[in-house]
Amino acid sequence: MPQADGHPATRLNIVADAHIWGVQEAFGRLPGHEVSLHVLEAPDITHEALKQADVLITRSSTRVNESLLAETPVRFAATATIGDDHYDKPWLEANGIRHANAAGSSTGSVLEYMLSAMLELHARGLIKLPETRLGIIGAGRIGGALADICEALGMPVLCNDPPRARKEGAAGFASLDELLLQTDVLSLHTPLHRSGEDCTLHLLDADELARFKGRGIINAGRGACLDNTALLDWLDGDAARFAVLDCWENEPAISPALLAHAQLAIGTPHIAGHSLDGKAANTVYARRALCAWLRVDAEWDLDGLLPPTDLPTSLTCTSDVWFNLHAATCSLYDITRDDADLRAEIRSGDTNPENIARRFSSLRRHYPARRSWGLSPLTFRHPDPNTPRLAKAMGIKII
């Protein structure tokens, strides 16, 4: 098929995960190329399926390594997710295969999840805002932005990030021991590194949890950074302790005992970054990386694929600013619905790992549309001086 300039188009065979948002529109056509796009379910992305592929676009459920790609023509692989610990990057680089992730694409969505979770914990009396001191482990895009927002809300924050501390200097960073001894709630936002100086596998294990003087742990980072067996024992050790989990060890075959634990305040199926706008951004990042590798124009108009945003919502303020902010976040994203859906889908009586994995994955794949706070404006009736100011600091659009 000739291009507009008369030159023949380059043939390009792409294999992509069927659950990448907008996959057909994003990767079915690329400038200067005659694309053959094969959209597959994750279990069907096998070595055999890649024998004619030039490009692979995945999500986190596909491990991209030697066993998958050896002796295939694949020379570019991208994951439409912010994490890439499912990619064997040293092997890919040693074999001349370019790789990319969508780091940064879902930052806003995860921040909205975290703020919703903290306001829900406050509403239940498990923490008290803004006095609760938050310990952020991993102060990258998400953790760093979360620290800035929490400080704007008046919350005391300690950040632990050894790679950043080595690069930027120790000022502004705390050791993990300081977080364990001085904070009320720990929140994990690190990548998963299974070895090396910055190994984060079971970063919080039984020993660290035994030294933790606070009451709560939130994991919306990587499941295996928190030893889930040790977490169960830690919760059992004190009825005042609680956890919030969006990321679980051994996903999708998560622990039904942990999900059913009375002190698991909120449990969700790894959807913190799953706002519709976050998923669309994941696709945009992966497409841009592919276009950069191909050296073609990455321009793509996706607005027509996104549904219209909600009409403005009006809320009446009370004298309690944190009640107002909780009501606002619930109107934009009710985190308790995701918690209820996971608990309903994975009942405590079913311990079959295959059933659990299937149901957990199904919730992620069929997650309902959830729009960014910045696209769903709110109006506050009779606001006190602080509610609109703090809402704006959280990224809520006020009109």
VODO-51441 format. One record per atom (N, C-alpha, C): x, y, z. Coordinates in steps of 0.02 Angstrom, whole numbers, padded with zeros to 5 digits, always signed. Layout:
N
XYZ ...
END
This chain:
399
+00043-00060+00000 +00000+00000+00000 +00044+00062+00000 +00042+00104-00052 +00085+00162-00056 +00061+00218-00009 +00109+00259+00015 +00093+00318+00054 +00073+00374+00008 +00052+00430+00039 +00031+00488+00000 +00089+00515-00042 +00152+00506-00018 +00208+00532-00056 +00233+00483-00109 +00198+00427-00117 +00215+00378-00168 +00262+00323-00145 +00292+00331-00085 +00337+00280-00060 +00296+00223-00029 +00320+00162-00035 +00283+00106-00006 +00284+00108+00070 +00228+00089+00101 +00224+00087+00173 +00262+00027+00199 +00290+00034+00259 +00326-00020+00292 +00276-00065+00328 +00282-00129+00318 +00238-00176+00353 +00259-00182+00426 +00209-00184+00470 +00223-00187+00542 +00172-00233+00575 +00196-00286+00605 +00153-00333+00640 +00155-00317+00715 +00097-00302+00743 +00092-00283+00814 +00047-00333+00849 +00070-00358+00907 +00028-00398+00952 +00015-00355+01013 -00049-00349+01034 -00066-00306+01090 -00119-00339+01134 -00116-00324+01198 -00164-00349+01247 -00233-00320+01232 -00283-00363+01234 -00352-00342+01217 -00380-00292+01267 -00351-00287+01327 -00380-00244+01379 -00343-00178+01386 -00303-00161+01337 -00275-00093+01334 -00330-00047+01307 -00341+00007+01343 -00394+00053+01323 -00380+00081+01253 -00431+00079+01210 -00425+00108+01143 -00373+00074+01099 -00361+00010+01110 -00305-00024+01076 -00312-00022+01001 -00371-00033+00974 -00381-00035+00902 -00366+00033+00871 -00394+00086+00902 -00385+00153+00875 -00313+00177+00882 -00280+00158+00937 -00213+00183+00950 -00160+00148+00907 -00168+00083+00896 -00114+00045+00864 -00134+00014+00797 -00197+00022+00777 -00219-00006+00713 -00193+00031+00653 -00176+00095+00662 -00150+00136+00607 -00093+00178+00633 -00037+00179+00596 +00020+00220+00613 +00048+00251+00550 +00069+00314+00553 +00094+00347+00492 +00151+00309+00459 +00146+00301+00393 +00200+00270+00355 +00206+00195+00361 +00155+00164+00392 +00159+00091+00403 +00094+00057+00384 +00100-00001+00357 +00043-00045+00345 +00040-00093+00404 -00005-00078+00451 -00007-00113+00515 -00052-00174+00511 -00025-00229+00537 -00066-00288+00550 -00069-00297+00626 -00127-00280+00655 -00134-00280+00728 -00171-00343+00750 -00140-00378+00798 -00169-00440+00825 -00183-00426+00899 -00247-00422+00917 -00267-00407+00985 -00285-00472+01020 -00249-00487+01074 -00256-00552+01108 -00269-00543+01182 -00302-00592+01211 -00306-00596+01284 -00236-00612+01311 -00223-00588+01372 -00156-00596+01400 -00130-00668+01399 -00171-00719+01417 -00145-00787+01416 -00127-00812+01346 -00153-00779+01295 -00139-00799+01226 -00077-00764+01197 -00047-00719+01236 +00014-00687+01213 +00072-00733+01232 +00088-00778+01186 +00137-00830+01198 +00195-00823+01149 +00246-00864+01160 +00303-00864+01114 +00280-00881+01044 +00234-00928+01038 +00209-00949+00973 +00172-00891+00939 +00134-00852+00978 +00095-00797+00949 +00139-00740+00925 +00203-00739+00946 +00247-00683+00930 +00298-00700+00876 +00290-00757+00844 +00340-00779+00795 +00342-00734+00733 +00289-00696+00720 +00289-00651+00663 +00283-00578+00685 +00289-00564+00750 +00276-00497+00776 +00339-00454+00776 +00329-00391+00760 +00383-00341+00765 +00379-00301+00830 +00316-00293+00854 +00303-00249+00912 +00256-00286+00959 +00268-00277+01025 +00225-00306+01076 +00203-00251+01124 +00137-00245+01134 +00109-00196+01181 +00070-00236+01233 +00089-00229+01297 +00060-00272+01349 +00030-00230+01406 +00002-00267+01454 -00013-00241+01520 +00028-00281+01570 +00013-00273+01634 +00057-00301+01686 +00051-00377+01693 +00000-00408+01664 -00009-00480+01673 +00037-00521+01627 +00072-00490+01581 +00116-00526+01535 +00189-00515+01555 +00224-00568+01570 +00295-00563+01586 +00334-00563+01521 +00372-00511+01510 +00409-00502+01447 +00482-00516+01462 +00505-00574+01439 +00572-00598+01456 +00597-00644+01402 +00651-00678+01416 +00683-00722+01367 +00636-00777+01344 +00601-00808+01391 +00558-00864+01371 +00502-00842+01324 +00481-00780+01329 +00428-00755+01285 +00455-00732+01218 +00514-00698+01218 +00536-00663+01158 +00596-00694+01122 +00630-00741+01152 +00690-00769+01119 +00672-00797+01051 +00713-00779+01001 +00705-00803+00932 +00639-00782+00902 +00613-00724+00923 +00557-00693+00888 +00583-00628+00856 +00546-00601+00807 +00569-00539+00776 +00551-00476+00815 +00524-00482+00875 +00504-00423+00914 +00565-00381+00930 +00560-00316+00913 +00615-00270+00927 +00593-00209+00968 +00528-00206+00983 +00503-00153+01026 +00447-00182+01069 +00450-00168+01135 +00398-00191+01181 +00381-00133+01228 +00317-00121+01237 +00295-00069+01283 +00239-00096+01326 +00236-00073+01388 +00181-00091+01433 +00140-00029+01446 +00075-00036+01438 +00029+00020+01450 +00011+00023+01524 +00064+00022+01565 +00058+00027+01638 +00115+00069+01663 +00108+00097+01725 +00161+00139+01751 +00220+00098+01775 +00207+00036+01797 +00261-00007+01821 +00286-00053+01765 +00348-00073+01771 +00376-00119+01720 +00417-00174+01752 +00401-00193+01815 +00439-00247+01846 +00423-00315+01815 +00373-00317+01770 +00358-00379+01734 +00400-00384+01670 +00443-00335+01659 +00489-00336+01601 +00559-00353+01625 +00592-00400+01593 +00662-00416+01608 +00705-00367+01568 +00714-00308+01596 +00747-00254+01560 +00820-00271+01542 +00859-00300+01587 +00928-00317+01567 +00930-00364+01506 +00885-00414+01504 +00886-00460+01447 +00863-00424+01384 +00812-00383+01389 +00788-00346+01330 +00844-00301+01302 +00877-00265+01347 +00930-00220+01324 +00989-00258+01295 +01006-00316+01324 +01062-00356+01299 +01047-00384+01230 +00982-00390+01214 +00963-00419+01149 +00936-00366+01101 +00950-00304+01115 +00933-00250+01068 +00859-00237+01060 +00819-00253+01111 +00747-00241+01107 +00731-00179+01148 +00706-00128+01115 +00687-00067+01149 +00624-00080+01191 +00621-00047+01248 +00563-00057+01291 +00542+00010+01321 +00478+00014+01340 +00451+00076+01368 +00393+00060+01414 +00381+00105+01461 +00322+00100+01503 +00282+00165+01500 +00229+00168+01539 +00187+00228+01540 +00195+00265+01605 +00256+00266+01632 +00269+00298+01697 +00244+00371+01697 +00205+00387+01747 +00178+00455+01753 +00108+00463+01727 +00085+00415+01687 +00020+00423+01654 -00038+00419+01703 -00032+00379+01756 -00088+00369+01802 -00079+00404+01868 -00031+00451+01871 -00016+00484+01934 -00079+00516+01965 -00116+00555+01925 -00175+00589+01951 -00226+00541+01978 -00237+00486+01943 -00286+00436+01965 -00267+00405+02032 -00202+00389+02041 -00180+00359+02104 -00185+00409+02161 -00169+00472+02147 -00175+00523+02199 -00248+00530+02221 -00294+00528+02174 -00365+00532+02191 -00385+00473+02235 -00359+00414+02218 -00373+00354+02259 -00347+00364+02330 -00285+00387+02336 -00254+00395+02402 -00293+00446+02444 -00311+00502+02415 -00347+00553+02453 -00416+00529+02472 -00449+00492+02428 -00514+00462+02445 -00507+00414+02503 -00454+00373+02502 -00443+00325+02556 -00432+00360+02622 -00390+00412+02623 -00375+00446+02686 -00436+00481+02714 -00476+00512+02671 -00537+00544+02695 -00588+00493+02720 -00591+00435+02688 -00635+00382+02712 -00612+00356+02780 -00546+00348+02789 -00519+00326+02854 -00535+00378+02908 -00531+00441+02890 -00548+00494+02938 -00622+00491+02956 -00664+00481+02906 -00737+00478+02918 -00755+00420+02964 -00716+00366+02961 -00730+00308+03005 -00697+00314+03073 -00658+00367+03084 -00625+00376+03148 -00560+00337+03156 -00534+00309+03101 -00472+00272+03106 -00410+00317+03106 -00415+00375+03076 -00363+00425+03080 -00397+00492+03093 -00357+00542+03111 -00384+00609+03122 -00345+00658+03079 -00379+00688+03031 -00347+00737+02988 -00358+00807+03016 -00308+00851+03012 -00244+00841+02977 -00188+00818+03023 -00203+00796+03085 -00149+00782+03133 -00110+00718+03116 -00140+00672+03079 -00106+00609+03063 -00041+00621+03026 +00013+00591+03051 +00078+00598+03018 +00087+00540+02969 +00098+00557+02906 +00103+00508+02853 +00176+00494+02835 +00193+00431+02832 +00259+00411+02810 +00255+00384+02739 +00286+00419+02691 +00283+00399+02621 +00347+00364+02603 +00341+00301+02583 +00398+00261+02563 +00400+00260+02486 +00447+00297+02458 +00450+00305+02385 +00421+00372+02365 +00465+00422+02357 +00442+00490+02343 +00455+00508+02270 +00434+00465+02225 +00440+00478+02153 +00382+00521+02129 +00358+00506+02068 +00304+00547+02040 +00243+00547+02085 +00221+00489+02106 +00160+00485+02147 +00174+00503+02219 +00224+00471+02249 +00238+00485+02319 +00258+00558+02331 +00297+00586+02286 +00317+00656+02293 +00258+00703+02287 +00214+00690+02238 +00154+00732+02230 +00107+00724+02289 +00101+00663+02316 +00059+00652+02374 +00085+00691+02434 +00151+00692+02443 +00181+00730+02498 +00163+00804+02492 +00168+00831+02432 +00153+00902+02421 +00080+00917+02439 +00034+00873+02417 -00037+00885+02431 -00051+00880+02506 -00023+00828+02538 -00035+00820+02610 -00008+00879+02650 +00049+00904+02630 +00076+00963+02665 +00031+01024+02653 +00002+01030+02593 -00045+01084+02580 -00108+01078+02622 -00125+01016+02640 -00183+01003+02683 -00167+01013+02757 -00104+01026+02772 -00083+01037+02841 -00060+00974+02877 -00050+00919+02840 -00029+00857+02870 +00047+00854+02877 +00073+00829+02933 +00145+00817+02938 +00164+00755+02897 +00219+00759+02860 +00240+00706+02814 +00314+00693+02821 +00333+00630+02821 +00403+00609+02815 +00410+00567+02752 +00462+00579+02713 +00473+00543+02651 +00537+00502+02654 +00533+00440+02632 +00591+00397+02627 +00602+00377+02554 +00660+00394+02528 +00676+00377+02458 +00752+00375+02450 +00784+00318+02467 +00857+00315+02465 +00888+00335+02397 +00860+00314+02339 +00891+00336+02276 +00891+00412+02268 +00835+00443+02285 +00833+00516+02280 +00879+00549+02331 +00883+00521+02391 +00926+00550+02443 +01000+00547+02422 +01020+00491+02390 +01089+00486+02366 +01103+00538+02312 +01053+00548+02269 +01063+00593+02212 +01057+00667+02232 +01010+00682+02276 +00993+00752+02291 +01019+00776+02358 +01043+00729+02400 +01063+00747+02468 +01010+00726+02518 +01032+00717+02580 +00987+00689+02631 +00934+00737+02655 +00944+00802+02645 +00896+00851+02669 +00827+00839+02638 +00777+00836+02680 +00709+00825+02656 +00688+00752+02655 +00735+00707+02668 +00719+00636+02668 +00734+00607+02737 +00698+00553+02754 +00707+00518+02817 +00724+00445+02804 +00755+00414+02853 +00770+00342+02847 +00706+00303+02857 +00707+00240+02836 +00649+00197+02848 +00638+00189+02922 +00692+00183+02962 +00684+00177+03034 +00648+00237+03063 +00663+00297+03039 +00629+00356+03063 +00554+00353+03048 +00537+00329+02988 +00465+00322+02972 +00432+00272+03017 +00466+00216+03030 +00437+00164+03072 +00424+00188+03143 +00467+00233+03167 +00462+00255+03236 +00421+00318+03245 +00413+00358+03192 +00385+00425+03201 +00320+00439+03164 +00295+00393+03124 +00234+00407+03086 +00176+00365+03109 +00116+00389+03092 +00055+00353+03111 +00032+00304+03058 +00042+00324+02995 +00021+00283+02938 +00078+00280+02888 +00091+00221+02862 +00141+00212+02809 +00105+00203+02742 +00131+00234+02689 +00103+00226+02623 +00159+00208+02574 +00150+00152+02539 +00201+00126+02494 +00191+00150+02422 +00245+00177+02393 +00242+00201+02324 +00307+00188+02287 +00338+00131+02301 +00402+00114+02270 +00391+00066+02211 +00438+00066+02163 +00439+00012+02114 +00459-00053+02148 +00450-00108+02115 +00471-00173+02143 +00538-00191+02114 +00590-00192+02156 +00657-00215+02138 +00671-00277+02179 +00685-00333+02146 +00693-00396+02182 +00763-00409+02207 +00810-00365+02191 +00879-00374+02214 +00914-00306+02210 +00976-00305+02232 +01016-00244+02226 +01012-00199+02286 +01047-00142+02280 +01052-00095+02336 +00984-00069+02357 +00939-00061+02310 +00873-00033+02324 +00819-00087+02318 +00835-00147+02340 +00786-00201+02339 +00724-00181+02379 +00666-00188+02350 +00604-00171+02385 +00559-00232+02395 +00581-00291+02374 +00543-00352+02387 +00537-00362+02463 +00475-00365+02489 +00463-00371+02560 +00500-00317+02599 +00498-00255+02571 +00529-00199+02605 +00500-00191+02676 +00435-00203+02681 +00403-00207+02747 +00389-00281+02761 +00433-00311+02801 +00424-00381+02819 +00408-00385+02894 +00411-00445+02922 +00393-00454+02992 +00436-00412+03039 +00501-00407+03024 +00546-00368+03067 +00528-00294+03066 +00518-00266+03006 +00502-00195+03001 +00433-00181+03033 +00385-00224+03020 +00319-00214+03049 +00321-00217+03126 +00365-00259+03153 +00370-00264+03225 +00397-00199+03256 +00436-00161+03217 +00464-00098+03241 +00418-00038+03228 +00368-00047+03187 +00323+00008+03169 +00280+00027+03228 +00283+00090+03247 +00245+00115+03305 +00177+00143+03286 +00163+00150+03222 +00100+00177+03200 +00045+00124+03196 -00012+00144+03166 -00071+00101+03167 -00094+00079+03098 -00072+00113+03045 -00101+00098+02980 -00050+00091+02924 -00067+00049+02875 -00025+00039+02816 -00069+00042+02754 -00046+00080+02704 -00081+00085+02640 -00033+00063+02586 -00056+00017+02543 -00014-00003+02486 -00052+00005+02421 -00034+00058+02385 -00059+00068+02317 +00000+00072+02269 +00054+00035+02287 +00115+00035+02247 +00126-00031+02212 +00164-00075+02244 +00176-00142+02217 +00163-00192+02272 +00124-00245+02256 +00101-00291+02306 +00155-00324+02346 +00209-00347+02313 +00261-00385+02346 +00309-00343+02387 +00301-00277+02386 +00341-00234+02430 +00320-00243+02503 +00260-00267+02514 +00233-00279+02581 +00220-00353+02589 +00254-00384+02637 +00245-00456+02650 +00174-00466+02677 +00130-00495+02636 +00060-00501+02655 +00049-00550+02712 +00090-00602+02717 +00084-00648+02774 +00102-00613+02838 +00156-00574+02836 +00177-00535+02895 +00124-00483+02912 +00092-00455+02860 +00040-00405+02872 -00018-00436+02911 -00038-00497+02893 -00091-00531+02930 -00074-00537+03004 -00012-00559+03018 +00009-00567+03087 +00011-00500+03123 +00032-00447+03088 +00036-00381+03118 -00034-00356+03135 -00082-00365+03090 -00151-00345+03105 -00178-00383+03165 -00162-00447+03169 -00187-00488+03225 -00158-00466+03291 -00101-00431+03289 -00067-00413+03351 -00098-00355+03389 -00143-00317+03358 -00172-00259+03392 -00237-00240+03355 -00292-00239+03391 -00357-00226+03361 -00363-00154+03335 -00317-00110+03355 -00320-00041+03332 -00286-00031+03265 -00251-00082+03240 -00215-00076+03177 -00262-00085+03118 -00242-00057+03060 -00284-00064+03000 -00239-00061+02938 -00267-00083+02883 -00232-00081+02819 -00280-00062+02763 -00252-00031+02711 -00287-00017+02649 -00244-00048+02594 -00273-00093+02555 -00235-00126+02502 -00270-00118+02435 -00234-00090+02388 -00254-00093+02318 -00208-00142+02281 -00146-00148+02304 -00097-00193+02274 -00083-00250+02323 -00083-00311+02298 -00079-00370+02340 -00022-00414+02317 +00005-00451+02363 +00055-00501+02345 +00019-00559+02309 +00053-00588+02260 +00029-00646+02222 -00033-00631+02180 -00042-00568+02160 -00097-00552+02115 -00092-00594+02051 -00150-00615+02025 -00219-00601+02048 -00245-00650+02100 -00205-00700+02119 -00227-00748+02170 -00214-00721+02239 -00252-00671+02259 -00240-00636+02322 -00262-00679+02381 -00242-00658+02441 -00258-00696+02502 -00330-00682+02523 -00374-00733+02522 -00442-00722+02546 -00444-00708+02620 -00396-00735+02658 -00394-00722+02730 -00380-00649+02744 -00336-00619+02704 -00320-00548+02713 -00379-00505+02693 -00411-00522+02638 -00469-00484+02616 -00525-00486+02668 -00533-00544+02700 -00588-00553+02749 -00570-00526+02818 -00508-00505+02828 -00487-00483+02895 -00527-00422+02917 -00550-00423+02979 -00592-00368+03004 -00557-00301+03004 -00490-00302+03004 -00452-00240+03008 -00426-00217+02939 -00446-00253+02886 -00433-00226+02819 -00488-00175+02806 -00470-00112+02814 -00520-00059+02810 -00547-00051+02739 -00501-00054+02690 -00520-00047+02620 -00478-00095+02579 -00511-00134+02537 -00477-00179+02491 -00505-00170+02421 -00461-00158+02372 -00483-00146+02303 -00440-00186+02255 -00464-00200+02195 -00430-00246+02149 -00379-00213+02103 -00329-00178+02132 -00275-00147+02094 -00303-00100+02041 -00344-00053+02064 -00378-00007+02017 -00363+00067+02034 -00315+00079+02078 -00301+00149+02097 -00287+00192+02035 -00251+00164+01987 -00235+00201+01927 -00284+00191+01870 -00343+00163+01885 -00389+00142+01832 -00443+00192+01816 -00433+00256+01832 -00482+00303+01806 -00481+00299+01730 -00536+00316+01698 -00539+00313+01625 -00485+00357+01594 -00474+00414+01624 -00424+00460+01597 -00354+00433+01609 -00344+00397+01665 -00279+00365+01676 -00266+00310+01627 -00317+00269+01613 -00308+00215+01564 -00295+00243+01494 -00330+00297+01477 -00318+00328+01412 -00247+00355+01408 -00223+00385+01464 -00155+00411+01464 -00104+00355+01458 -00118+00297+01488 -00074+00239+01480 -00064+00223+01407 -00119+00222+01370 -00116+00206+01299 -00078+00260+01260 -00091+00322+01277 -00057+00378+01244 +00019+00372+01254 +00041+00357+01315 +00112+00352+01330 +00144+00296+01290 +00110+00238+01288 +00137+00181+01250 +00140+00196+01175 +00088+00230+01150 +00087+00247+01079 +00142+00297+01062 +00152+00346+01105 +00205+00395+01093 +00273+00362+01091 +00285+00315+01138 +00349+00280+01139 +00360+00240+01076 +00308+00207+01052 +00314+00169+00989 +00327+00216+00931 +00291+00271+00927 +00301+00318+00872 +00371+00348+00874 +00397+00361+00934 +00465+00387+00939 +00516+00337+00913 +00504+00273+00929 +00549+00220+00904 +00544+00214+00828 +00484+00221+00802 +00474+00217+00729 +00494+00282+00694 +00502+00336+00733 +00518+00402+00705 +00462+00427+00660 +00400+00422+00686 +00342+00447+00650 +00304+00493+00697 +00259+00532+00668 +00219+00580+00705 +00172+00542+00753 +00173+00563+00817 +00132+00529+00868 +00064+00563+00877 +00049+00613+00837 -00014+00649+00845 -00074+00601+00842 -00119+00607+00891 -00177+00563+00893 -00232+00598+00931 -00290+00605+00901 -00347+00638+00932 -00391+00585+00965 -00387+00582+01032 -00427+00531+01067 -00490+00559+01098 -00501+00625+01093 -00558+00655+01128 -00624+00624+01107 -00630+00605+01045 -00692+00575+01021 -00706+00507+01051 -00655+00474+01079 -00664+00408+01109 -00687+00412+01182 -00678+00471+01213 -00695+00479+01284 -00766+00504+01291 -00804+00478+01338 -00872+00502+01348 -00873+00572+01378 -00929+00608+01372 -00933+00674+01403 -00927+00670+01479 -00901+00722+01509 -00894+00723+01582 -00962+00740+01613 -00966+00728+01678 -01028+00740+01714 -01042+00815+01719 -01106+00831+01728 -01125+00900+01741 -01102+00919+01811 -01094+00984+01825 -01071+01004+01892 -01116+00978+01947 -01085+00959+02003 -01120+00936+02062 -01118+00990+02115 -01174+01001+02149 -01177+01052+02201 -01182+01019+02269 -01140+01040+02316 -01139+01013+02383 -01146+01069+02434 -01185+01056+02486 -01194+01105+02540 -01142+01093+02594 -01104+01145+02611 -01051+01137+02661 -01078+01139+02732 -01044+01105+02776 -01056+01109+02848 -00998+01148+02879 -00997+01150+02945 -00942+01183+02980 -00880+01139+02985 -00885+01076+02965 -00830+01027+02969 -00798+01021+02900 -00739+01050+02891 -00706+01050+02826 -00691+00980+02802 -00672+00935+02847 -00654+00867+02826 -00716+00827+02807 -00772+00840+02839 -00836+00811+02817 -00852+00835+02747 -00843+00900+02735 -00857+00928+02669 -00813+00896+02615 -00749+00889+02630 -00703+00860+02581 -00719+00786+02569 -00739+00750+02621 -00758+00680+02613 -00820+00675+02569 -00869+00718+02581 -00929+00718+02539 -00912+00734+02466 -00865+00780+02457 -00845+00799+02389 -00812+00740+02353 -00765+00707+02387 -00730+00651+02354 -00777+00593+02341 -00824+00581+02387 -00872+00526+02376 -00916+00541+02315 -00931+00604+02303 -00972+00621+02244 -00934+00611+02179 -00867+00615+02184 -00825+00607+02124 -00802+00535+02115 -00784+00503+02170 -00761+00433+02168 -00775+00402+02236 -00822+00356+02239 -00839+00322+02302 -00797+00259+02308 -00743+00263+02346 -00697+00207+02352 -00729+00147+02386 -00781+00159+02426 -00813+00103+02460 -00849+00056+02412 -00869+00081+02354 -00901+00036+02304 -00850-00014+02277 -00789+00008+02264 -00738-00039+02240 -00722-00090+02293 -00720-00068+02356 -00709-00114+02412 -00765-00166+02416 -00827-00143+02412 -00884-00188+02416 -00885-00237+02358 -00868-00214+02298 -00868-00258+02240 -00817-00314+02247 -00758-00298+02273 -00707-00350+02282 -00728-00400+02334 -00756-00377+02389 -00777-00423+02442 -00835-00467+02418 -00879-00439+02378 -00936-00478+02353 -00913-00530+02303 -00862-00513+02263 -00838-00558+02211 -00796-00615+02239 -00756-00600+02290 -00713-00651+02320 -00736-00663+02391 -00778-00713+02399 -00807-00728+02464 -00758-00768+02506 -00762-00757+02571 -00712-00787+02616 -00714-00863+02614 -00770-00893+02596 -00773-00966+02594 -00738-00998+02536 -00722-00959+02484 -00689-00987+02425 -00614-00976+02430 -00577-01030+02437 -00504-01026+02444 -00469-01054+02382 -00506-01068+02329 -00476-01095+02268 -00437-01038+02233 -00371-01044+02227 -00331-00989+02198 -00352-00973+02126 -00372-01023+02087 -00392-01010+02018 -00456-00969+02015 -00504-00984+02058 -00566-00945+02061 -00553-00874+02082 -00511-00866+02133 -00495-00800+02159 -00461-00759+02104 -00412-00789+02071 -00375-00753+02019 -00421-00732+01962 -00466-00776+01942 -00512-00761+01888 -00558-00702+01906 -00584-00703+01967 -00630-00651+01987 -00595-00584+01998 -00536-00586+02026 -00497-00525+02036 -00481-00493+01968 -00459-00535+01921 -00443-00509+01854 -00504-00482+01819 -00561-00515+01828 -00622-00493+01796 -00643-00423+01820 -00635-00411+01886 -00652-00345+01912 -00608-00291+01882 -00545-00306+01872 -00499-00257+01842 -00517-00245+01769 -00531-00298+01733 -00544-00292+01661 -00610-00257+01646 -00658-00266+01689 -00724-00237+01677 -00738-00179+01725 -00686-00145+01743 -00693-00089+01790 -00735-00033+01758 -00784-00006+01793 -00827+00046+01763 -00790+00112+01753 -00816+00152+01709 -00785+00216+01693 -00784+00261+01755 -00727+00290+01767 -00717+00337+01823 -00676+00395+01796 -00704+00455+01798 -00670+00512+01768 -00627+00549+01818 -00579+00585+01792 -00534+00625+01833 -00572+00680+01870 -00550+00695+01931 -00582+00749+01970 -00580+00815+01932 -00526+00827+01897 -00518+00891+01862 -00567+00900+01806 -00604+00847+01786 -00652+00851+01731 -00724+00850+01756 -00733+00844+01821 -00801+00839+01850 -00809+00893+01902 -00829+00953+01882 -00829+01011+01927 -00880+01006+01983 -00863+01040+02039 -00907+01043+02097 -00922+01116+02113 -00981+01127+02142 -00999+01191+02170 -01014+01181+02244 -00984+01221+02287 -00998+01218+02358 -01047+01274+02377 -01103+01254+02408 -01151+01303+02433 -01133+01320+02505 -01133+01384+02521 -01117+01409+02588 -01049+01383+02613 -00997+01391+02573 -00933+01363+02593 -00899+01404+02648 -00864+01369+02693 -00819+01403+02739 -00756+01422+02701 -00713+01463+02729 -00654+01486+02690 -00607+01430+02670 -00604+01376+02709 -00553+01325+02697 -00573+01270+02648 -00637+01253+02645 -00658+01197+02603 -00638+01206+02530 -00655+01261+02497 -00635+01267+02426 -00559+01269+02418 -00524+01300+02465 -00451+01304+02460 -00419+01235+02463 -00440+01195+02511 -00411+01128+02518 -00434+01082+02461 -00496+01091+02439 -00520+01051+02382 -00477+01064+02320 -00461+01127+02308 -00419+01143+02250 -00349+01113+02258 -00323+01114+02320 -00257+01083+02332 -00258+01009+02317 -00317+00977+02323 -00324+00906+02308 -00336+00893+02234 -00342+00945+02194 -00353+00936+02123 -00425+00936+02101 -00470+00953+02147 -00541+00955+02131 -00556+01021+02095 -00595+01018+02042 -00613+01077+02004 -00673+01111+02036 -00665+01173+02057 -00718+01210+02090 -00743+01265+02042 -00810+01269+02035 -00838+01322+01993 -00889+01362+02035 
END
